[in-house]
């Protein structure tokens, strides 16, 4: 039975088409990976099927009484609500039923015999629903999910307003998993999860009985949980049974077949045109030429999709730094309370270091303390000589209404418009992206604009906080290559071992110095 049917969907932003006559069908129990390059419309598709965005044309039909759960990172969590409250919100419909049952009990004292019978029947129905949905072990279920996502060690009584971006996403994901909807819609759920909790989510989704649609650029994670791929490219949506590796084989084979057919047809078209041109003027061969022309006119010409621009990242090097990059002396990081023991760390020229460990341990806080952006609780940081630092922040919270051109021009006012456009195109952005406002771009396209500014600045130290979040597979591979070739030093926060293992010379596990229980 079809849970969701999408027919002839078309949509675009301004003169930029995203989908053209796209159709889609979701069946019970299907575990779908929705893939495609940055900007192909994956998140827009999710927003359309959940009713947050209205398509230009087409039809979206859900089966009756289907419960849909969508991991929307823009959901507002109210100040004053604890994490436990937010997670228990998944069971609000059961709490409402419990209230209704209390009201039924109050009515029983004044009810007629007939009315009492009806009230008892209603009460029995509600009791069955509460029992079948484990209402009386809700706290245990909340704590099980909180443990799996690493929320328990933060403290379930903590106000949601005080959470980091990653912790907030974990709360929203935990609430969604507790709701156990008929279909889960997950848009890059691993972006703010550390390795340990990605493994937990992997196991959870492998055993998940209901259907889900998952957007992710983390290929090992995607491969381990899905059984069906839908690929978005060139305004189309195509179905491929199996995992991502199987999709790649079939996709490449189809592409090669199409290119071979295209070359063969072009050769035939060239020969037909040549024959027509040479013979249409001669009386003896005019009919043969007209016959060839008719064949040309009726031919269904194969068109190859235009190749998407692939990013090319080349970091500009500054003069060589001193031997010391930085060292800390009894540094204690944190805001209101300490997040670390006294740290005595040292980084030297040429080192490429990955900071790893669970979310909330203070990895970003450490980077910002080293850069002097926030004060430490105690201790000191000594920076080396001749440092030219490039910093990539994990998340930019404010909406940016600059065009891509204006955004880069602010940082590089001496560049010509041609040079700005060329720099952005080198990062894999098309002309339409380049002329668009940043606020309408996908997360991956926005990250490419920020990387554009970084690679055009002369640096000898890169400090990168989760640079792979939102980047598609091609951009991630290119960034990995560029960082391996970079002659300077790198301090990197990343939760993807497949990415940082090939880039770094050292791995610092923040769990060894945290004051938190992990």
TAMO-V605585 format. One record per run of one state. SS is the DSSP state (H for helix, E for strand, - for the rest). FROM is the first residue (numbers start at 1). LEN is the number of residues. If there is no record, write none. Layout:
ss=SS from=FROM len=LEN
ss=SS from=FROM len=LEN
This chain:
ss=- from=1 len=1
ss=E from=2 len=12
ss=- from=14 len=2
ss=E from=16 len=12
ss=- from=28 len=3
ss=E from=31 len=5
ss=- from=36 len=6
ss=H from=42 len=8
ss=- from=50 len=7
ss=E from=57 len=6
ss=- from=63 len=5
ss=E from=68 len=4
ss=- from=72 len=10
ss=E from=82 len=1
ss=H from=83 len=26
ss=- from=109 len=4
ss=H from=113 len=20
ss=- from=133 len=2
ss=H from=135 len=14
ss=- from=149 len=10
ss=E from=159 len=1
ss=H from=160 len=3
ss=- from=163 len=2
ss=H from=165 len=15
ss=- from=180 len=3
ss=E from=183 len=5
ss=- from=188 len=1
ss=H from=189 len=4
ss=- from=193 len=2
ss=H from=195 len=12
ss=- from=207 len=4
ss=E from=211 len=5
ss=- from=216 len=3
ss=H from=219 len=7
ss=- from=226 len=2
ss=E from=228 len=6
ss=- from=234 len=2
ss=E from=236 len=6
ss=- from=242 len=2
ss=H from=244 len=36
ss=- from=280 len=6
ss=H from=286 len=13
ss=- from=299 len=18
ss=E from=317 len=1
ss=- from=318 len=6
ss=E from=324 len=9
ss=- from=333 len=1
ss=E from=334 len=1
ss=- from=335 len=3
ss=E from=338 len=1
ss=- from=339 len=1
ss=E from=340 len=1
ss=- from=341 len=2
ss=E from=343 len=1
ss=- from=344 len=2
ss=E from=346 len=3
ss=- from=349 len=3
ss=E from=352 len=5
ss=- from=357 len=6
ss=H from=363 len=9
ss=- from=372 len=6
ss=E from=378 len=6
ss=- from=384 len=5
ss=E from=389 len=4
ss=- from=393 len=10
ss=E from=403 len=1
ss=H from=404 len=8
ss=- from=412 len=5
ss=H from=417 len=10
ss=- from=427 len=4
ss=H from=431 len=5
ss=- from=436 len=1
ss=E from=437 len=1
ss=H from=438 len=3
ss=- from=441 len=2
ss=H from=443 len=13
ss=- from=456 len=3
ss=E from=459 len=1
ss=- from=460 len=1
ss=E from=461 len=5
ss=- from=466 len=7
ss=H from=473 len=13
ss=- from=486 len=3
ss=E from=489 len=5
ss=- from=494 len=3
ss=H from=497 len=4
ss=- from=501 len=5
ss=E from=506 len=4
ss=H from=510 len=3
ss=- from=513 len=1
ss=E from=514 len=1
ss=- from=515 len=4
